[in-house]
């Protein structure tokens, strides 16, 4: 079972490899400056938070999450990014990261913890269907 801990400065290089894998999966171009800015935000942990899954002495998975208000509650927890290295999949890292973020959200008193994925992300959805409930929503993005 992987060990889950907040991302630390020593995780920087391994984090970027995983973050690039995540961005490639979702076909999202990201500049080096954006990776650095995100890393600094994760280390500050004041608006965006990051956890890492470590197994056999290496970072094998990452989770980025945040808290936000909405019209009906003060705090909701949004799991924005979850990614596990291909060679580490199927060994509990994703589930452990999901559960670790859930524990943080519980301690904060959040009434809602949620995330999104692409409809055709079958491998991830197989896990998500075991640990959470799909509510039927479809996301739309309006280009600004």
N, CA, C and O atoms as a GROMACS GRO file, in nm:
protein
  576
    1UNK      N    1   0.085  -0.118   0.000
    1UNK     CA    2   0.000   0.000   0.000
    1UNK      C    3   0.089   0.124   0.000
    1UNK      O    4   0.184   0.132   0.079
    2UNK      N    5   0.061   0.219  -0.086
    2UNK     CA    6   0.143   0.341  -0.091
    2UNK      C    7   0.126   0.425   0.035
    2UNK      O    8   0.025   0.416   0.105
    3UNK      N    9   0.224   0.507   0.061
    3UNK     CA   10   0.220   0.604   0.169
    3UNK      C   11   0.174   0.736   0.110
    3UNK      O   12   0.225   0.780   0.007
    4UNK      N   13   0.079   0.801   0.175
    4UNK     CA   14   0.025   0.928   0.127
    4UNK      C   15   0.076   1.040   0.218
    4UNK      O   16   0.069   1.029   0.340
    5UNK      N   17   0.126   1.147   0.157
    5UNK     CA   18   0.176   1.262   0.232
    5UNK      C   19   0.163   1.387   0.147
    5UNK      O   20   0.155   1.378   0.024
    6UNK      N   21   0.160   1.504   0.212
    6UNK     CA   22   0.160   1.628   0.133
    6UNK      C   23   0.284   1.633   0.044
    6UNK      O   24   0.390   1.583   0.080
    7UNK      N   25   0.269   1.694  -0.071
    7UNK     CA   26   0.383   1.711  -0.160
    7UNK      C   27   0.489   1.795  -0.090
    7UNK      O   28   0.457   1.891  -0.019
    8UNK      N   29   0.615   1.759  -0.110
    8UNK     CA   30   0.727   1.826  -0.044
    8UNK      C   31   0.827   1.870  -0.150
    8UNK      O   32   0.826   1.818  -0.262
    9UNK      N   33   0.916   1.966  -0.116
    9UNK     CA   34   1.013   2.015  -0.215
    9UNK      C   35   1.091   1.903  -0.286
    9UNK      O   36   1.121   1.916  -0.404
   10UNK      N   37   1.122   1.797  -0.217
   10UNK     CA   38   1.198   1.687  -0.278
   10UNK      C   39   1.119   1.614  -0.386
   10UNK      O   40   1.178   1.538  -0.464
   11UNK      N   41   0.988   1.634  -0.392
   11UNK     CA   42   0.901   1.568  -0.492
   11UNK      C   43   0.897   1.641  -0.625
   11UNK      O   44   0.833   1.592  -0.719
   12UNK      N   45   0.962   1.756  -0.636
   12UNK     CA   46   0.944   1.844  -0.752
   12UNK      C   47   0.962   1.774  -0.886
   12UNK      O   48   0.872   1.780  -0.970
   13UNK      N   49   1.073   1.709  -0.909
   13UNK     CA   50   1.100   1.648  -1.041
   13UNK      C   51   1.001   1.536  -1.071
   13UNK      O   52   0.947   1.529  -1.182
   14UNK      N   53   0.977   1.450  -0.974
   14UNK     CA   54   0.883   1.339  -0.995
   14UNK      C   55   0.741   1.391  -1.013
   14UNK      O   56   0.664   1.338  -1.093
   15UNK      N   57   0.706   1.497  -0.938
   15UNK     CA   58   0.573   1.556  -0.953
   15UNK      C   59   0.553   1.606  -1.096
   15UNK      O   60   0.448   1.582  -1.156
   16UNK      N   61   0.654   1.673  -1.152
   16UNK     CA   62   0.636   1.727  -1.287
   16UNK      C   63   0.617   1.616  -1.390
   16UNK      O   64   0.539   1.632  -1.484
   17UNK      N   65   0.687   1.506  -1.374
   17UNK     CA   66   0.667   1.393  -1.466
   17UNK      C   67   0.522   1.346  -1.460
   17UNK      O   68   0.459   1.324  -1.563
   18UNK      N   69   0.468   1.330  -1.339
   18UNK     CA   70   0.329   1.287  -1.324
   18UNK      C   71   0.232   1.394  -1.374
   18UNK      O   72   0.134   1.362  -1.441
   19UNK      N   73   0.259   1.520  -1.341
   19UNK     CA   74   0.172   1.629  -1.387
   19UNK      C   75   0.170   1.636  -1.540
   19UNK      O   76   0.066   1.659  -1.600
   20UNK      N   77   0.286   1.616  -1.602
   20UNK     CA   78   0.290   1.614  -1.748
   20UNK      C   79   0.211   1.496  -1.804
   20UNK      O   80   0.145   1.509  -1.907
   21UNK      N   81   0.217   1.382  -1.738
   21UNK     CA   82   0.136   1.267  -1.780
   21UNK      C   83  -0.012   1.297  -1.772
   21UNK      O   84  -0.088   1.262  -1.861
   22UNK      N   85  -0.052   1.363  -1.664
   22UNK     CA   86  -0.191   1.402  -1.647
   22UNK      C   87  -0.234   1.497  -1.758
   22UNK      O   88  -0.338   1.477  -1.821
   23UNK      N   89  -0.154   1.600  -1.781
   23UNK     CA   90  -0.188   1.698  -1.884
   23UNK      C   91  -0.190   1.635  -2.023
   23UNK      O   92  -0.274   1.671  -2.106
   24UNK      N   93  -0.100   1.542  -2.050
   24UNK     CA   94  -0.098   1.473  -2.180
   24UNK      C   95  -0.225   1.389  -2.197
   24UNK      O   96  -0.284   1.387  -2.305
   25UNK      N   97  -0.266   1.321  -2.091
   25UNK     CA   98  -0.387   1.239  -2.098
   25UNK      C   99  -0.507   1.324  -2.140
   25UNK      O  100  -0.589   1.282  -2.222
   26UNK      N  101  -0.518   1.443  -2.082
   26UNK     CA  102  -0.630   1.531  -2.113
   26UNK      C  103  -0.601   1.627  -2.228
   26UNK      O  104  -0.679   1.719  -2.254
   27UNK      N  105  -0.488   1.605  -2.298
   27UNK     CA  106  -0.452   1.683  -2.415
   27UNK      C  107  -0.458   1.833  -2.387
   27UNK      O  108  -0.520   1.910  -2.460
   28UNK      N  109  -0.392   1.873  -2.277
   28UNK     CA  110  -0.388   2.011  -2.234
   28UNK      C  111  -0.244   2.061  -2.239
   28UNK      O  112  -0.159   2.013  -2.164
   29UNK      N  113  -0.217   2.156  -2.327
   29UNK     CA  114  -0.082   2.212  -2.336
   29UNK      C  115  -0.057   2.301  -2.215
   29UNK      O  116  -0.142   2.381  -2.175
   30UNK      N  117   0.061   2.286  -2.157
   30UNK     CA  118   0.099   2.362  -2.039
   30UNK      C  119   0.244   2.406  -2.054
   30UNK      O  120   0.330   2.326  -2.092
   31UNK      N  121   0.270   2.531  -2.024
   31UNK     CA  122   0.406   2.584  -2.039
   31UNK      C  123   0.491   2.550  -1.917
   31UNK      O  124   0.437   2.519  -1.810
   32UNK      N  125   0.623   2.555  -1.931
   32UNK     CA  126   0.710   2.536  -1.814
   32UNK      C  127   0.677   2.635  -1.701
   32UNK      O  128   0.682   2.598  -1.583
   33UNK      N  129   0.645   2.757  -1.736
   33UNK     CA  130   0.610   2.856  -1.634
   33UNK      C  131   0.483   2.817  -1.559
   33UNK      O  132   0.473   2.841  -1.438
   34UNK      N  133   0.387   2.758  -1.628
   34UNK     CA  134   0.264   2.715  -1.561
   34UNK      C  135   0.290   2.598  -1.466
   34UNK      O  136   0.231   2.590  -1.358
   35UNK      N  137   0.380   2.506  -1.506
   35UNK     CA  138   0.417   2.398  -1.413
   35UNK      C  139   0.482   2.457  -1.288
   35UNK      O  140   0.448   2.418  -1.177
   36UNK      N  141   0.572   2.550  -1.306
   36UNK     CA  142   0.641   2.610  -1.191
   36UNK      C  143   0.544   2.687  -1.102
   36UNK      O  144   0.550   2.676  -0.980
   37UNK      N  145   0.456   2.763  -1.163
   37UNK     CA  146   0.356   2.838  -1.085
   37UNK      C  147   0.268   2.743  -1.005
   37UNK      O  148   0.242   2.767  -0.887
   38UNK      N  149   0.223   2.636  -1.068
   38UNK     CA  150   0.139   2.539  -0.997
   38UNK      C  151   0.215   2.474  -0.884
   38UNK      O  152   0.161   2.457  -0.774
   39UNK      N  153   0.341   2.436  -0.908
   39UNK     CA  154   0.422   2.374  -0.804
   39UNK      C  155   0.435   2.467  -0.683
   39UNK      O  156   0.421   2.423  -0.569
   40UNK      N  157   0.460   2.595  -0.708
   40UNK     CA  158   0.474   2.690  -0.598
   40UNK      C  159   0.342   2.704  -0.522
   40UNK      O  160   0.343   2.715  -0.399
   41UNK      N  161   0.232   2.705  -0.592
   41UNK     CA  162   0.101   2.712  -0.526
   41UNK      C  163   0.076   2.588  -0.440
   41UNK      O  164   0.024   2.599  -0.330
   42UNK      N  165   0.115   2.471  -0.492
   42UNK     CA  166   0.098   2.348  -0.414
   42UNK      C  167   0.182   2.350  -0.288
   42UNK      O  168   0.137   2.305  -0.182
   43UNK      N  169   0.303   2.401  -0.297
   43UNK     CA  170   0.389   2.408  -0.178
   43UNK      C  171   0.334   2.506  -0.074
   43UNK      O  172   0.342   2.481   0.046
   44UNK      N  173   0.278   2.619  -0.120
   44UNK     CA  174   0.220   2.716  -0.028
   44UNK      C  175   0.096   2.659   0.040
   44UNK      O  176   0.070   2.686   0.158
   45UNK      N  177   0.020   2.580  -0.035
   45UNK     CA  178  -0.101   2.513   0.016
   45UNK      C  179  -0.199   2.610   0.080
   45UNK      O  180  -0.264   2.577   0.180
   46UNK      N  181  -0.211   2.729   0.022
   46UNK     CA  182  -0.310   2.821   0.077
   46UNK      C  183  -0.440   2.822  -0.004
   46UNK      O  184  -0.546   2.852   0.050
   47UNK      N  185  -0.433   2.788  -0.131
   47UNK     CA  186  -0.557   2.780  -0.210
   47UNK      C  187  -0.568   2.648  -0.286
   47UNK      O  188  -0.678   2.600  -0.311
   48UNK      N  189  -0.456   2.589  -0.322
   48UNK     CA  190  -0.451   2.460  -0.390
   48UNK      C  191  -0.360   2.370  -0.308
   48UNK      O  192  -0.253   2.411  -0.263
   49UNK      N  193  -0.404   2.247  -0.290
   49UNK     CA  194  -0.331   2.153  -0.205
   49UNK      C  195  -0.290   2.031  -0.287
   49UNK      O  196  -0.355   1.995  -0.385
   50UNK      N  197  -0.182   1.968  -0.246
   50UNK     CA  198  -0.135   1.850  -0.318
   50UNK      C  199  -0.091   1.740  -0.225
   50UNK      O  200  -0.026   1.764  -0.123
   51UNK      N  201  -0.126   1.618  -0.261
   51UNK     CA  202  -0.081   1.499  -0.191
   51UNK      C  203  -0.007   1.411  -0.289
   51UNK      O  204  -0.034   1.414  -0.409
   52UNK      N  205   0.085   1.334  -0.238
   52UNK     CA  206   0.158   1.240  -0.320
   52UNK      C  207   0.145   1.100  -0.264
   52UNK      O  208   0.137   1.081  -0.143
   53UNK      N  209   0.144   1.003  -0.353
   53UNK     CA  210   0.146   0.862  -0.315
   53UNK      C  211   0.287   0.811  -0.343
   53UNK      O  212   0.335   0.818  -0.456
   54UNK      N  213   0.353   0.760  -0.239
   54UNK     CA  214   0.488   0.708  -0.252
   54UNK      C  215   0.486   0.556  -0.236
   54UNK      O  216   0.422   0.504  -0.144
   55UNK      N  217   0.555   0.487  -0.322
   55UNK     CA  218   0.569   0.342  -0.312
   55UNK      C  219   0.711   0.306  -0.352
   55UNK      O  220   0.765   0.358  -0.449
   56UNK      N  221   0.770   0.219  -0.277
   56UNK     CA  222   0.908   0.175  -0.304
   56UNK      C  223   1.003   0.293  -0.321
   56UNK      O  224   1.092   0.291  -0.406
   57UNK      N  225   0.984   0.396  -0.238
   57UNK     CA  226   1.075   0.509  -0.238
   57UNK      C  227   1.057   0.609  -0.350
   57UNK      O  228   1.142   0.697  -0.368
   58UNK      N  229   0.949   0.598  -0.428
   58UNK     CA  230   0.929   0.696  -0.535
   58UNK      C  231   0.786   0.747  -0.538
   58UNK      O  232   0.693   0.680  -0.493
   59UNK      N  233   0.771   0.867  -0.591
   59UNK     CA  234   0.639   0.927  -0.607
   59UNK      C  235   0.570   0.860  -0.724
   59UNK      O  236   0.619   0.868  -0.837
   60UNK      N  237   0.456   0.795  -0.699
   60UNK     CA  238   0.386   0.722  -0.805
   60UNK      C  239   0.250   0.781  -0.839
   60UNK      O  240   0.189   0.742  -0.939
   61UNK      N  241   0.201   0.874  -0.755
   61UNK     CA  242   0.071   0.932  -0.782
   61UNK      C  243   0.057   1.068  -0.718
   61UNK      O  244   0.124   1.098  -0.618
   62UNK      N  245  -0.029   1.151  -0.776
   62UNK     CA  246  -0.053   1.286  -0.724
   62UNK      C  247  -0.202   1.316  -0.722
   62UNK      O  248  -0.279   1.264  -0.802
   63UNK      N  249  -0.239   1.399  -0.627
   63UNK     CA  250  -0.376   1.451  -0.619
   63UNK      C  251  -0.366   1.600  -0.587
   63UNK      O  252  -0.295   1.640  -0.496
   64UNK      N  253  -0.439   1.680  -0.663
   64UNK     CA  254  -0.448   1.825  -0.638
   64UNK      C  255  -0.593   1.853  -0.602
   64UNK      O  256  -0.684   1.807  -0.671
   65UNK      N  257  -0.616   1.927  -0.496
   65UNK     CA  258  -0.752   1.955  -0.454
   65UNK      C  259  -0.762   2.095  -0.395
   65UNK      O  260  -0.661   2.157  -0.361
   66UNK      N  261  -0.885   2.142  -0.383
   66UNK     CA  262  -0.910   2.275  -0.329
   66UNK      C  263  -1.046   2.278  -0.262
   66UNK      O  264  -1.129   2.190  -0.281
   67UNK      N  265  -1.065   2.381  -0.183
   67UNK     CA  266  -1.192   2.404  -0.116
   67UNK      C  267  -1.253   2.530  -0.173
   67UNK      O  268  -1.183   2.625  -0.207
   68UNK      N  269  -1.385   2.531  -0.182
   68UNK     CA  270  -1.454   2.651  -0.232
   68UNK      C  271  -1.594   2.660  -0.174
   68UNK      O  272  -1.652   2.561  -0.130
   69UNK      N  273  -1.645   2.780  -0.174
   69UNK     CA  274  -1.784   2.801  -0.133
   69UNK      C  275  -1.872   2.788  -0.256
   69UNK      O  276  -1.825   2.794  -0.369
   70UNK      N  277  -2.000   2.769  -0.232
   70UNK     CA  278  -2.099   2.782  -0.338
   70UNK      C  279  -2.224   2.844  -0.276
   70UNK      O  280  -2.224   2.877  -0.158
   71UNK      N  281  -2.326   2.859  -0.353
   71UNK     CA  282  -2.445   2.928  -0.303
   71UNK      C  283  -2.510   2.856  -0.185
   71UNK      O  284  -2.582   2.918  -0.108
   72UNK      N  285  -2.487   2.726  -0.171
   72UNK     CA  286  -2.560   2.647  -0.073
   72UNK      C  287  -2.476   2.595   0.043
   72UNK      O  288  -2.530   2.538   0.137
   73UNK      N  289  -2.345   2.614   0.036
   73UNK     CA  290  -2.259   2.566   0.146
   73UNK      C  291  -2.131   2.646   0.152
   73UNK      O  292  -2.089   2.706   0.052
   74UNK      N  293  -2.071   2.647   0.268
   74UNK     CA  294  -1.948   2.724   0.286
   74UNK      C  295  -1.827   2.655   0.226
   74UNK      O  296  -1.742   2.722   0.166
   75UNK      N  297  -1.817   2.526   0.240
   75UNK     CA  298  -1.699   2.454   0.194
   75UNK      C  299  -1.736   2.328   0.118
   75UNK      O  300  -1.805   2.240   0.170
   76UNK      N  301  -1.690   2.321  -0.004
   76UNK     CA  302  -1.696   2.198  -0.082
   76UNK      C  303  -1.552   2.165  -0.117
   76UNK      O  304  -1.469   2.254  -0.132
   77UNK      N  305  -1.522   2.037  -0.130
   77UNK     CA  306  -1.388   1.994  -0.166
   77UNK      C  307  -1.391   1.940  -0.308
   77UNK      O  308  -1.469   1.850  -0.340
   78UNK      N  309  -1.307   1.996  -0.392
   78UNK     CA  310  -1.298   1.956  -0.532
   78UNK      C  311  -1.163   1.891  -0.558
   78UNK      O  312  -1.059   1.955  -0.541
   79UNK      N  313  -1.165   1.766  -0.600
   79UNK     CA  314  -1.045   1.694  -0.641
   79UNK      C  315  -1.024   1.727  -0.788
   79UNK      O  316  -1.091   1.672  -0.875
   80UNK      N  317  -0.930   1.818  -0.816
   80UNK     CA  318  -0.914   1.865  -0.952
   80UNK      C  319  -0.833   1.770  -1.038
   80UNK      O  320  -0.870   1.741  -1.152
   81UNK      N  321  -0.722   1.720  -0.984
   81UNK     CA  322  -0.633   1.634  -1.062
   81UNK      C  323  -0.599   1.510  -0.980
   81UNK      O  324  -0.570   1.518  -0.861
   82UNK      N  325  -0.604   1.396  -1.046
   82UNK     CA  326  -0.562   1.270  -0.986
   82UNK      C  327  -0.491   1.193  -1.095
   82UNK      O  328  -0.547   1.170  -1.203
   83UNK      N  329  -0.366   1.151  -1.067
   83UNK     CA  330  -0.291   1.079  -1.168
   83UNK      C  331  -0.194   0.983  -1.101
   83UNK      O  332  -0.129   1.018  -1.002
   84UNK      N  333  -0.187   0.863  -1.155
   84UNK     CA  334  -0.095   0.760  -1.107
   84UNK      C  335  -0.012   0.712  -1.225
   84UNK      O  336  -0.064   0.693  -1.335
   85UNK      N  337   0.116   0.694  -1.201
   85UNK     CA  338   0.206   0.645  -1.306
   85UNK      C  339   0.155   0.512  -1.361
   85UNK      O  340   0.105   0.428  -1.286
   86UNK      N  341   0.166   0.496  -1.491
   86UNK     CA  342   0.114   0.376  -1.558
   86UNK      C  343   0.162   0.247  -1.491
   86UNK      O  344   0.083   0.155  -1.470
   87UNK      N  345   0.290   0.240  -1.458
   87UNK     CA  346   0.344   0.117  -1.401
   87UNK      C  347   0.304   0.094  -1.256
   87UNK      O  348   0.333  -0.012  -1.200
   88UNK      N  349   0.239   0.192  -1.193
   88UNK     CA  350   0.196   0.179  -1.055
   88UNK      C  351   0.045   0.160  -1.042
   88UNK      O  352  -0.006   0.144  -0.930
   89UNK      N  353  -0.026   0.160  -1.152
   89UNK     CA  354  -0.172   0.149  -1.147
   89UNK      C  355  -0.214   0.009  -1.103
   89UNK      O  356  -0.146  -0.090  -1.128
   90UNK      N  357  -0.328   0.006  -1.036
   90UNK     CA  358  -0.382  -0.122  -0.991
   90UNK      C  359  -0.327  -0.169  -0.858
   90UNK      O  360  -0.352  -0.282  -0.816
   91UNK      N  361  -0.251  -0.082  -0.789
   91UNK     CA  362  -0.191  -0.121  -0.661
   91UNK      C  363  -0.241  -0.034  -0.545
   91UNK      O  364  -0.182  -0.035  -0.437
   92UNK      N  365  -0.349   0.040  -0.567
   92UNK     CA  366  -0.412   0.113  -0.458
   92UNK      C  367  -0.376   0.259  -0.442
   92UNK      O  368  -0.429   0.325  -0.353
   93UNK      N  369  -0.288   0.312  -0.526
   93UNK     CA  370  -0.247   0.452  -0.509
   93UNK      C  371  -0.363   0.549  -0.532
   93UNK      O  372  -0.382   0.641  -0.453
   94UNK      N  373  -0.440   0.532  -0.638
   94UNK     CA  374  -0.550   0.624  -0.667
   94UNK      C  375  -0.654   0.620  -0.556
   94UNK      O  376  -0.700   0.724  -0.510
   95UNK      N  377  -0.691   0.501  -0.514
   95UNK     CA  378  -0.790   0.488  -0.406
   95UNK      C  379  -0.736   0.553  -0.278
   95UNK      O  380  -0.809   0.623  -0.208
   96UNK      N  381  -0.609   0.530  -0.247
   96UNK     CA  382  -0.550   0.587  -0.126
   96UNK      C  383  -0.549   0.740  -0.133
   96UNK      O  384  -0.574   0.806  -0.032
   97UNK      N  385  -0.520   0.796  -0.250
   97UNK     CA  386  -0.523   0.941  -0.265
   97UNK      C  387  -0.666   0.995  -0.249
   97UNK      O  388  -0.686   1.096  -0.181
   98UNK      N  389  -0.762   0.929  -0.310
   98UNK     CA  390  -0.903   0.970  -0.297
   98UNK      C  391  -0.944   0.968  -0.150
   98UNK      O  392  -1.006   1.063  -0.101
   99UNK      N  393  -0.909   0.862  -0.080
   99UNK     CA  394  -0.947   0.849   0.061
   99UNK      C  395  -0.874   0.952   0.148
   99UNK      O  396  -0.932   1.003   0.244
  100UNK      N  397  -0.749   0.982   0.116
  100UNK     CA  398  -0.675   1.081   0.193
  100UNK      C  399  -0.736   1.220   0.178
  100UNK      O  400  -0.749   1.294   0.276
  101UNK      N  401  -0.775   1.257   0.056
  101UNK     CA  402  -0.842   1.386   0.036
  101UNK      C  403  -0.977   1.386   0.108
  101UNK      O  404  -1.015   1.487   0.167
  102UNK      N  405  -1.048   1.275   0.104
  102UNK     CA  406  -1.176   1.265   0.176
  102UNK      C  407  -1.157   1.290   0.325
  102UNK      O  408  -1.238   1.358   0.387
  103UNK      N  409  -1.052   1.236   0.382
  103UNK     CA  410  -1.026   1.256   0.524
  103UNK      C  411  -0.998   1.403   0.556
  103UNK      O  412  -1.046   1.455   0.657
  104UNK      N  413  -0.922   1.470   0.471
  104UNK     CA  414  -0.896   1.614   0.489
  104UNK      C  415  -1.030   1.689   0.483
  104UNK      O  416  -1.055   1.776   0.565
  105UNK      N  417  -1.113   1.656   0.385
  105UNK     CA  418  -1.243   1.723   0.369
  105UNK      C  419  -1.332   1.698   0.491
  105UNK      O  420  -1.401   1.789   0.536
  106UNK      N  421  -1.332   1.576   0.543
  106UNK     CA  422  -1.412   1.546   0.663
  106UNK      C  423  -1.365   1.631   0.781
  106UNK      O  424  -1.446   1.690   0.852
  107UNK      N  425  -1.234   1.636   0.802
  107UNK     CA  426  -1.179   1.714   0.913
  107UNK      C  427  -1.216   1.862   0.900
  107UNK      O  428  -1.235   1.930   1.001
  108UNK      N  429  -1.224   1.911   0.777
  108UNK     CA  430  -1.259   2.051   0.753
  108UNK      C  431  -1.410   2.074   0.765
  108UNK      O  432  -1.456   2.188   0.771
  109UNK      N  433  -1.488   1.967   0.770
  109UNK     CA  434  -1.633   1.978   0.783
  109UNK      C  435  -1.705   2.000   0.651
  109UNK      O  436  -1.817   2.050   0.650
  110UNK      N  437  -1.643   1.962   0.541
  110UNK     CA  438  -1.706   1.980   0.410
  110UNK      C  439  -1.825   1.886   0.394
  110UNK      O  440  -1.814   1.767   0.424
  111UNK      N  441  -1.938   1.938   0.348
  111UNK     CA  442  -2.052   1.850   0.320
  111UNK      C  443  -2.045   1.784   0.181
  111UNK      O  444  -2.123   1.694   0.151
  112UNK      N  445  -1.952   1.829   0.096
  112UNK     CA  446  -1.944   1.774  -0.040
  112UNK      C  447  -1.798   1.758  -0.080
  112UNK      O  448  -1.714   1.844  -0.054
  113UNK      N  449  -1.771   1.644  -0.144
  113UNK     CA  450  -1.639   1.612  -0.202
  113UNK      C  451  -1.669   1.552  -0.338
  113UNK      O  452  -1.743   1.455  -0.349
  114UNK      N  453  -1.611   1.610  -0.443
  114UNK     CA  454  -1.646   1.568  -0.577
  114UNK      C  455  -1.529   1.585  -0.673
  114UNK      O  456  -1.430   1.650  -0.641
  115UNK      N  457  -1.543   1.524  -0.791
  115UNK     CA  458  -1.445   1.538  -0.898
  115UNK      C  459  -1.513   1.507  -1.030
  115UNK      O  460  -1.628   1.461  -1.033
  116UNK      N  461  -1.441   1.532  -1.138
  116UNK     CA  462  -1.492   1.505  -1.272
  116UNK      C  463  -1.388   1.426  -1.350
  116UNK      O  464  -1.269   1.428  -1.316
  117UNK      N  465  -1.433   1.356  -1.451
  117UNK     CA  466  -1.342   1.290  -1.544
  117UNK      C  467  -1.410   1.284  -1.679
  117UNK      O  468  -1.530   1.312  -1.691
  118UNK      N  469  -1.334   1.249  -1.779
  118UNK     CA  470  -1.394   1.235  -1.911
  118UNK      C  471  -1.482   1.111  -1.915
  118UNK      O  472  -1.454   1.010  -1.851
  119UNK      N  473  -1.589   1.122  -1.992
  119UNK     CA  474  -1.685   1.014  -2.002
  119UNK      C  475  -1.621   0.883  -2.045
  119UNK      O  476  -1.661   0.776  -1.999
  120UNK      N  477  -1.520   0.889  -2.133
  120UNK     CA  478  -1.459   0.767  -2.186
  120UNK      C  479  -1.337   0.720  -2.106
  120UNK      O  480  -1.264   0.632  -2.152
  121UNK      N  481  -1.314   0.776  -1.988
  121UNK     CA  482  -1.202   0.735  -1.904
  121UNK      C  483  -1.243   0.610  -1.825
  121UNK      O  484  -1.263   0.616  -1.703
  122UNK      N  485  -1.256   0.500  -1.896
  122UNK     CA  486  -1.312   0.376  -1.839
  122UNK      C  487  -1.233   0.323  -1.721
  122UNK      O  488  -1.291   0.279  -1.621
  123UNK      N  489  -1.103   0.326  -1.730
  123UNK     CA  490  -1.022   0.271  -1.621
  123UNK      C  491  -1.044   0.348  -1.491
  123UNK      O  492  -1.064   0.288  -1.385
  124UNK      N  493  -1.041   0.480  -1.499
  124UNK     CA  494  -1.064   0.560  -1.379
  124UNK      C  495  -1.208   0.545  -1.331
  124UNK      O  496  -1.232   0.533  -1.211
  125UNK      N  497  -1.301   0.544  -1.422
  125UNK     CA  498  -1.442   0.535  -1.383
  125UNK      C  499  -1.472   0.402  -1.316
  125UNK      O  500  -1.562   0.395  -1.232
  126UNK      N  501  -1.400   0.296  -1.350
  126UNK     CA  502  -1.421   0.168  -1.282
  126UNK      C  503  -1.391   0.182  -1.132
  126UNK      O  504  -1.463   0.126  -1.049
  127UNK      N  505  -1.286   0.255  -1.099
  127UNK     CA  506  -1.256   0.281  -0.958
  127UNK      C  507  -1.358   0.377  -0.899
  127UNK      O  508  -1.412   0.352  -0.791
  128UNK      N  509  -1.385   0.486  -0.968
  128UNK     CA  510  -1.476   0.588  -0.916
  128UNK      C  511  -1.613   0.529  -0.884
  128UNK      O  512  -1.676   0.566  -0.785
  129UNK      N  513  -1.660   0.438  -0.968
  129UNK     CA  514  -1.790   0.374  -0.944
  129UNK      C  515  -1.789   0.290  -0.817
  129UNK      O  516  -1.895   0.263  -0.761
  130UNK      N  517  -1.672   0.248  -0.772
  130UNK     CA  518  -1.662   0.170  -0.647
  130UNK      C  519  -1.659   0.260  -0.524
  130UNK      O  520  -1.707   0.221  -0.418
  131UNK      N  521  -1.601   0.379  -0.537
  131UNK     CA  522  -1.580   0.463  -0.418
  131UNK      C  523  -1.675   0.582  -0.409
  131UNK      O  524  -1.682   0.646  -0.304
  132UNK      N  525  -1.747   0.613  -0.514
  132UNK     CA  526  -1.833   0.731  -0.515
  132UNK      C  527  -1.958   0.704  -0.599
  132UNK      O  528  -1.975   0.597  -0.657
  133UNK      N  529  -2.043   0.805  -0.605
  133UNK     CA  530  -2.167   0.794  -0.682
  133UNK      C  531  -2.164   0.895  -0.796
  133UNK      O  532  -2.142   1.014  -0.773
  134UNK      N  533  -2.185   0.847  -0.918
  134UNK     CA  534  -2.197   0.937  -1.033
  134UNK      C  535  -2.334   1.002  -1.027
  134UNK      O  536  -2.436   0.932  -1.014
  135UNK      N  537  -2.338   1.135  -1.036
  135UNK     CA  538  -2.465   1.205  -1.020
  135UNK      C  539  -2.531   1.245  -1.151
  135UNK      O  540  -2.635   1.311  -1.150
  136UNK      N  541  -2.474   1.206  -1.264
  136UNK     CA  542  -2.537   1.231  -1.392
  136UNK      C  543  -2.507   1.364  -1.457
  136UNK      O  544  -2.552   1.389  -1.568
  137UNK      N  545  -2.432   1.451  -1.390
  137UNK     CA  546  -2.403   1.582  -1.449
  137UNK      C  547  -2.304   1.571  -1.564
  137UNK      O  548  -2.217   1.484  -1.565
  138UNK      N  549  -2.318   1.661  -1.659
  138UNK     CA  550  -2.227   1.676  -1.772
  138UNK      C  551  -2.173   1.818  -1.765
  138UNK      O  552  -2.249   1.912  -1.744
  139UNK      N  553  -2.044   1.834  -1.782
  139UNK     CA  554  -1.980   1.966  -1.773
  139UNK      C  555  -1.972   2.031  -1.910
  139UNK      O  556  -1.943   1.965  -2.010
  140UNK      N  557  -1.997   2.160  -1.915
  140UNK     CA  558  -1.978   2.241  -2.034
  140UNK      C  559  -1.877   2.348  -2.005
  140UNK      O  560  -1.877   2.405  -1.895
  141UNK      N  561  -1.789   2.379  -2.100
  141UNK     CA  562  -1.691   2.486  -2.087
  141UNK      C  563  -1.724   2.595  -2.188
  141UNK      O  564  -1.741   2.568  -2.307
  142UNK      N  565  -1.732   2.716  -2.141
  142UNK     CA  566  -1.758   2.832  -2.224
  142UNK      C  567  -1.623   2.902  -2.248
  142UNK      O  568  -1.558   2.944  -2.152
  143UNK      N  569  -1.581   2.913  -2.371
  143UNK     CA  570  -1.452   2.973  -2.402
  143UNK      C  571  -1.456   3.124  -2.378
  143UNK      O  572  -1.545   3.194  -2.428
  144UNK      N  573  -1.360   3.171  -2.302
  144UNK     CA  574  -1.352   3.315  -2.273
  144UNK      C  575  -1.240   3.379  -2.351
  144UNK      O  576  -1.217   3.499  -2.340
   0.00000   0.00000   0.00000
